[in-house]
């Protein structure tokens, strides 16, 4: 598979294009973002606090005036804003993320990531959803001015930073979109300073909703059976919105054990009452002979989180 801009690197948007796919995804993304601004703000702040607590626990110091690398900064740069309150933040992404409205940036975006990503980016900015999110996050954090940050287009599997450049390397819901997570993890460890914190949270493909069909996130899932991406009889109902590497829970555990010995690994399931509802749905499907090749644990897990302190030399 190639990227939208002709690259041989798989990116988040390297799935499909076309007018129908573009407009369908755009409408769903708008609905998701517009209706979930406050909850997204709360989630971002909670994630910031989790990382701050992990850093304090591991280093006995505060996450203040540190060098933070955000892998997959993305369009909204949520983590960039959150961590940029008190730190020096650098965000990298394989897609071009224009800052402002300089025409040259969009010409570069068009050449590198193709017309679909370009139109989507312009649409997001014109609709103002990202701007509304940023405003709400600034208000909640008590920020009166835009956080300073460096945004770079860069392949995370081949970073150009020197060894030991950052105190924290952070990634939220990015690794599941990488064709080679091991290469990116190795690079993240390389650029992390001794006694620095690596924090990775990745979304499980085998979770209900792990296919990233945007109708699910928009609350419009009537036509999408549970765990549809894993069930041959209904897999055709899934509309992919992005590239997914489809890694299993066992693969993620193996990866983190290999590269991050003694890391703190945790698994997050769906919150109640939806979690209990899914348990019932799973039992019903199993009674019909479906999903028997998967464990309950991997079907009910939503995210796997890895927190790791790089050993001192």
HULINKA-V421049 format. One record per helix or strand. SS is the DSSP state (A for helix, B for strand). FROM is the first residue (numbers start at 1). LEN is the number of residues. If there is no record, write none. Layout:
ss:from:len
SS:FROM:LEN
SS:FROM:LEN
//
This chain:
ss:from:len
A:19:17
A:37:23
B:67:5
A:78:6
B:88:6
A:103:25
A:129:13
B:149:5
A:156:3
B:166:7
A:175:3
A:181:11
B:192:12
A:214:4
A:228:3
A:235:3
A:249:11
B:264:6
A:274:14
A:296:5
B:301:9
//
